[in-house]
Amino acid sequence: MLDSLTKVNNKLLRIAVLVSGNGSNLQILINAMQAGALPIEIVGVISNREDAYALTRAKDADIPVAVLSHVASGKRMGIKTFETHASTQLSAWQPDLIVLAGFMRVLSAGFIDSIPVPMINLHPALLPAYKGLDTHQRAIQAGERHHGCSIHVVTAELDAGAVLTQALLEVYQKDTADSLQARVQKLEHQLLPWTILLLAKSVINLNNQGKETFSMLPTLPLKLYLS
């Protein structure tokens, strides 16, 4: 049982990362790990896409990878099969924390409930607004003055778990979905390591049921205001 996410007796926080694409946020964590800026060890990376560049980033850093994209017949792996293999792999790696960073499959309630360690997700919007996809375009169409990204606890309901941290920026009148995405991604690269540091230092504690406990802190989420 994991009582808290903390660095104890110089033990590093063991992290497994689930990815689907380019892996720029994974690279930020790799860089921070290698530089000693975060007290973490990335114990493995799981991708549901065999062409995800995130796999190259992990392999270049000598991090174990598991590609769970297709079955032997060549068909795309169904979610139940993916979850079975992912669960086995995670059990072997024994992480203290699972991070979904650009992971584009919806996990089942059964899988989420079966994972014995906290699982967090990086979402490109200021939750609870704009759950799901196309967040940047939707924010622009709605005339939002502010946008950003959130890190939340993964639960069975999509993008509905407790929001732990957020980073905000101003939406410019000239912004397009692409330009806003690029600016939000820069926020993600700051928010994710900041949040993991808060977890590693027990500024934010998560128990095995994914509920946050804290003391002497403002109401969650903690917000990082950036321009």
Secondary structure by P-SEA (a helix, b strand, c coil): ccccccccccccbbbbbbbcccaaaaaaaaaaaaaccccccccbbbbcccccaaaaaaaaacbbbbbcccccccccccaaaaaaaaaaaaaaacccbbbbccccccccaaaaaaccbbbbbbbccccccccccaaaaaaaaaccccccccccccccccccccccbbbbbbbcccccaaaaaaaaaaaaaaaaaaaaaaaaaccccccccccccccccccccbbbbcc
